[in-house]
Amino acid sequence: MTNTATFGVIQFTVTLPIYARSEANNRDNRFVKAKRAKEQRGVVRAMVHGNASGVLKLAKLITPAPAFTVTLTRVHRKSARPLDDDNLRGSLKAVRDGVADALGIDDGEIRRLRFSYAQEPGRDYAVRIEITSESGVRRD
């Protein structure tokens, strides 16, 4: 985890051991899916809020409020196939909601919160969350 606040830029990165699986073709019971999403969302909200609390307090002092860019990276085993774009977004939906909860911004508010998605092979399954902000800059 890295946590920096430099002149004009706020950055935060954390990697969590979450298995982001595609829910689109998953045939689990709906209650199992809901429980998994609730757990992932709660873990992400707690980790981002707890570890980035200093950066988030700094962001609240900036006027006008900064626009955040969040990059969600799904790390998969080298032997696993990467997901296509729509399944990648679906697999990271609970993570996205947890980040938005931690930042206190509705994830549909695109002027203040933008998401991008990536995936890469790694040793074990994980999700890396990178939050960057240009202070005082709003995107239209």
Backbone as numpy.savetxt, mean C-alpha at the origin, in Angstrom:
# Nx Ny Nz CAx CAy CAz Cx Cy Cz
12.51 -1.43 6.73 11.67 -0.25 6.73 12.55 0.98 6.73
12.25 1.90 5.86 12.93 3.19 5.87 11.90 4.27 6.04
12.34 5.36 6.62 11.42 6.41 6.99 12.19 7.72 6.92
11.95 8.53 5.89 12.70 9.77 5.75 11.78 10.93 5.43
12.21 12.09 5.85 11.51 13.32 5.50 12.59 14.34 5.16
12.76 14.62 3.88 13.75 15.58 3.45 13.04 16.81 2.91
13.81 17.80 2.51 13.24 19.05 2.04 12.27 18.82 0.90
10.99 19.02 1.14 9.98 18.94 0.10 9.47 17.56 -0.22
10.08 16.49 0.33 9.68 15.14 -0.01 9.53 14.32 1.26
8.45 13.57 1.32 8.22 12.65 2.43 8.22 11.25 1.85
9.01 10.34 2.45 9.10 8.97 1.95 8.97 7.98 3.09
8.37 6.85 2.78 8.22 5.77 3.75 8.15 4.47 2.98
8.91 3.47 3.43 8.89 2.15 2.80 8.83 1.08 3.88
7.96 0.10 3.68 7.88 -1.04 4.59 7.56 -2.28 3.76
8.16 -3.41 4.14 7.89 -4.69 3.49 7.24 -5.60 4.52
6.09 -6.15 4.16 5.33 -7.00 5.07 5.23 -8.41 4.50
5.32 -9.44 5.34 5.23 -10.83 4.86 3.77 -11.24 4.61
3.19 -10.67 3.58 1.79 -10.95 3.22 1.78 -11.69 1.89
1.00 -12.76 1.82 0.81 -13.48 0.57 -0.38 -12.86 -0.15
-0.10 -12.03 -1.15 -1.15 -11.36 -1.92 -1.57 -12.29 -3.06
-2.63 -13.02 -2.84 -3.09 -13.98 -3.83 -4.23 -13.40 -4.65
-4.35 -13.87 -5.86 -5.43 -13.41 -6.73 -6.76 -13.92 -6.20
-7.66 -13.01 -5.93 -8.98 -13.38 -5.43 -9.98 -13.60 -6.56
-9.62 -13.19 -7.78 -10.55 -13.28 -8.90 -10.93 -14.73 -9.23
-9.96 -15.61 -9.24 -10.23 -17.01 -9.59 -10.18 -17.93 -8.39
-10.14 -17.35 -7.20 -10.09 -18.11 -5.97 -11.48 -18.60 -5.62
-11.62 -19.87 -5.31 -12.93 -20.47 -5.02 -13.18 -20.68 -3.53
-12.46 -19.95 -2.68 -12.70 -20.05 -1.24 -14.09 -19.54 -0.91
-14.59 -19.98 0.22 -15.86 -19.50 0.75 -15.77 -17.99 0.96
-16.87 -17.29 0.76 -16.86 -15.83 0.88 -16.47 -15.35 2.27
-16.78 -16.14 3.30 -16.41 -15.74 4.65 -14.90 -15.88 4.88
-14.30 -16.88 4.24 -12.84 -17.06 4.32 -12.15 -15.90 3.61
-12.66 -15.51 2.44 -12.11 -14.37 1.70 -12.23 -13.08 2.51
-13.39 -12.87 3.11 -13.63 -11.66 3.90 -12.71 -11.60 5.12
-12.51 -12.73 5.77 -11.62 -12.78 6.94 -10.18 -12.47 6.53
-9.74 -13.04 5.41 -8.38 -12.80 4.92 -8.19 -11.31 4.59
-9.17 -10.71 3.91 -9.08 -9.29 3.55 -9.06 -8.41 4.80
-9.90 -8.74 5.78 -9.95 -7.95 7.02 -8.62 -8.03 7.77
-8.02 -9.22 7.83 -6.74 -9.37 8.51 -5.63 -8.60 7.79
-5.57 -8.72 6.46 -4.55 -8.00 5.70 -4.70 -6.49 5.86
-5.93 -6.02 5.76 -6.19 -4.58 5.88 -5.78 -4.07 7.26
-6.11 -4.82 8.30 -5.76 -4.42 9.65 -4.27 -4.40 9.90
-3.56 -5.42 9.41 -2.11 -5.48 9.58 -1.43 -4.31 8.87
-1.84 -4.05 7.63 -1.25 -2.96 6.86 -1.54 -1.62 7.53
-2.79 -1.40 7.96 -3.15 -0.15 8.63 -2.28 0.06 9.87
-2.13 -0.98 10.69 -1.36 -0.86 11.92 0.12 -0.62 11.64
0.69 -1.34 10.69 2.12 -1.20 10.40 2.44 0.16 9.77
1.63 0.59 8.83 1.89 1.89 8.19 1.67 3.02 9.19
0.58 2.96 9.92 0.29 4.03 10.89 1.32 4.04 12.01
1.67 2.87 12.52 2.62 2.79 13.63 4.04 3.18 13.25
4.50 2.75 12.09 5.88 3.00 11.70 6.08 4.33 10.99
5.02 4.89 10.46 5.15 6.16 9.74 4.48 7.30 10.48
4.24 7.13 11.77 3.48 8.15 12.50 4.18 9.50 12.48
5.51 9.53 12.60 6.23 10.80 12.56 6.11 11.48 11.21
6.23 10.69 10.14 6.10 11.22 8.78 4.68 11.70 8.53
3.69 10.96 9.02 2.30 11.36 8.82 1.98 12.64 9.59
2.54 12.80 10.78 2.33 14.04 11.53 2.95 15.23 10.80
4.12 15.01 10.21 4.76 16.06 9.43 3.91 16.43 8.22
3.32 15.42 7.57 2.49 15.68 6.40 1.26 16.51 6.75
0.73 16.33 7.96 -0.45 17.09 8.36 -0.14 18.56 8.61
1.14 18.89 8.85 1.54 20.27 9.09 1.74 21.06 7.80
1.84 20.34 6.68 2.12 20.98 5.40 0.83 21.54 4.81
0.88 22.78 4.34 -0.27 23.40 3.71 0.11 23.82 2.30
-0.65 23.53 1.30 -1.82 22.65 1.32 -1.40 21.21 1.55
-2.36 20.37 1.88 -2.09 18.97 2.19 -1.38 18.30 1.01
-0.37 17.47 1.29 0.38 16.85 0.21 -0.40 15.76 -0.50
-0.02 15.51 -1.75 -0.58 14.40 -2.51 0.39 13.24 -2.39
-0.11 12.07 -2.06 0.72 10.89 -1.87 0.68 10.00 -3.10
1.82 9.43 -3.43 1.91 8.37 -4.42 2.32 7.11 -3.68
1.51 6.06 -3.81 1.77 4.81 -3.11 2.06 3.74 -4.16
3.21 3.09 -4.04 3.55 1.98 -4.92 3.45 0.70 -4.12
2.58 -0.20 -4.57 2.40 -1.50 -3.94 3.09 -2.53 -4.82
4.06 -3.23 -4.25 4.81 -4.23 -5.00 4.56 -5.60 -4.40
4.03 -6.49 -5.22 3.82 -7.88 -4.81 5.10 -8.64 -5.11
5.69 -9.22 -4.07 6.88 -10.04 -4.23 6.42 -11.49 -4.23
6.78 -12.23 -5.28 6.37 -13.63 -5.40 7.60 -14.51 -5.52
7.44 -15.79 -5.24 8.55 -16.73 -5.37 8.98 -16.80 -6.82
10.24 -17.09 -7.02 10.77 -17.16 -8.38 10.09 -18.25 -9.19
9.62 -19.29 -8.53 8.96 -20.39 -9.24 7.50 -20.07 -9.59
6.93 -19.04 -8.98 5.53 -18.69 -9.23 5.42 -17.76 -10.43
4.30 -17.87 -11.13 4.05 -16.97 -12.26 3.61 -15.61 -11.75
4.02 -14.55 -12.44 3.49 -13.23 -12.08 2.02 -13.13 -12.48
1.29 -12.28 -11.79 -0.13 -12.08 -12.09 -0.27 -11.06 -13.22
-1.37 -11.17 -13.97 -1.64 -10.12 -14.95 -2.17 -8.89 -14.21
-2.31 -7.79 -14.93 -2.60 -6.49 -14.31 -3.87 -6.47 -13.47
-4.97 -7.02 -13.99 -6.22 -6.94 -13.22 -6.18 -7.85 -11.99
-5.55 -9.01 -12.08 -5.42 -9.87 -10.90 -4.45 -9.29 -9.89
-3.43 -8.58 -10.37 -2.48 -7.93 -9.46 -3.20 -6.88 -8.62
-3.99 -6.05 -9.26 -4.75 -5.03 -8.52 -5.72 -5.65 -7.51
-6.39 -6.71 -7.93 -7.33 -7.39 -7.03 -6.64 -8.03 -5.84
-5.45 -8.58 -6.06 -4.73 -9.24 -4.97 -4.24 -8.24 -3.92
-4.10 -6.98 -4.32 -3.59 -5.95 -3.40 -4.68 -5.00 -2.91
-5.95 -5.32 -3.13 -7.05 -4.43 -2.74 -7.11 -4.20 -1.23
-6.97 -5.26 -0.44 -7.03 -5.10 1.02 -5.83 -4.29 1.51
-4.67 -4.46 0.87 -3.48 -3.69 1.23 -3.72 -2.22 0.91
-4.29 -1.95 -0.26 -4.61 -0.58 -0.66 -5.54 0.08 0.35
-6.58 -0.64 0.76 -7.53 -0.09 1.73 -6.86 0.18 3.07
-5.95 -0.70 3.50 -5.23 -0.49 4.75 -4.34 0.73 4.73
-3.67 0.96 3.59 -2.83 2.15 3.44 -3.69 3.41 3.50
-4.81 3.40 2.79 -5.71 4.56 2.79 -6.24 4.83 4.20
-6.58 3.77 4.92 -7.04 3.93 6.31 -5.95 4.58 7.17
-4.72 4.11 7.03 -3.62 4.64 7.84 -3.35 6.11 7.52
-3.48 6.48 6.25 -3.24 7.87 5.86 -4.44 8.77 6.16
-5.59 8.17 6.41 -6.79 8.95 6.69 -7.37 9.61 5.45
-7.13 8.99 4.29 -7.61 9.53 3.02 -8.42 8.44 2.31
-9.57 8.80 1.76 -10.36 7.86 0.98 -9.55 7.42 -0.24
-9.49 6.10 -0.50 -8.66 5.63 -1.61 -9.21 6.01 -2.98
-10.39 6.58 -3.04 -10.94 7.05 -4.30 -10.62 8.52 -4.58
-9.98 9.20 -3.64 -9.66 10.62 -3.79 -8.35 10.76 -4.57
-8.45 10.73 -5.89 -7.25 10.64 -6.74 -6.40 11.91 -6.75
-6.93 13.03 -6.30 -6.11 14.24 -6.23 -5.10 14.18 -5.10
-5.40 13.41 -4.07 -4.51 13.33 -2.91 -3.83 11.99 -2.75
-4.32 10.96 -3.44 -3.79 9.62 -3.23 -3.81 8.84 -4.54
-2.63 8.52 -5.04 -2.50 7.75 -6.28 -1.79 6.45 -5.99
-2.23 5.39 -6.64 -1.63 4.08 -6.45 -1.02 3.59 -7.75
0.13 2.95 -7.64 0.72 2.23 -8.76 1.08 0.84 -8.26
1.14 -0.10 -9.19 1.32 -1.50 -8.83 2.51 -2.08 -9.57
3.22 -2.99 -8.90 4.36 -3.67 -9.51 4.45 -5.06 -8.88
5.26 -5.90 -9.50 5.55 -7.20 -8.91 6.95 -7.62 -9.33
7.57 -8.41 -8.48 8.93 -8.86 -8.74 9.16 -10.19 -8.05
10.06 -10.99 -8.61 10.38 -12.26 -7.95 11.26 -12.02 -6.73
11.12 -12.89 -5.77 11.91 -12.79 -4.55 12.02 -14.14 -3.89
12.55 -14.14 -2.69 12.74 -15.40 -1.97 11.42 -15.94 -1.41
10.63 -15.08 -0.79 9.35 -15.46 -0.20 8.29 -14.46 -0.61
7.03 -14.81 -0.36 5.93 -13.91 -0.67 5.95 -12.72 0.29
5.70 -11.53 -0.23 5.67 -10.32 0.59 5.00 -9.21 -0.20
4.71 -8.12 0.48 4.20 -6.90 -0.15 5.05 -5.74 0.35
5.59 -4.97 -0.59 6.36 -3.78 -0.25 5.50 -2.55 -0.52
5.43 -1.67 0.46 4.63 -0.46 0.36 5.58 0.73 0.38
5.53 1.53 -0.67 6.37 2.73 -0.75 5.45 3.94 -0.87
5.57 4.86 0.07 4.74 6.07 0.08 5.66 7.27 -0.14
5.35 8.05 -1.14 6.14 9.24 -1.46 5.19 10.42 -1.61
5.66 11.58 -1.20 4.84 12.77 -1.33 5.71 13.97 -1.66
5.24 14.76 -2.59 5.83 16.07 -2.84 5.08 17.02 -1.94
5.76 17.63 -1.01 5.09 18.47 -0.02 4.45 19.69 -0.66
3.22 19.91 -0.29 2.50 21.10 -0.75 2.12 21.07 -2.21
2.26 19.95 -2.87 1.93 19.87 -4.29 0.67 19.04 -4.45
-0.30 19.58 -5.15 -1.52 18.85 -5.44 -1.57 18.56 -6.93
-2.00 17.36 -7.23 -2.14 16.99 -8.65 -3.56 17.23 -9.08
-3.73 17.80 -10.24 -5.08 18.04 -10.78 -5.41 17.09 -11.89
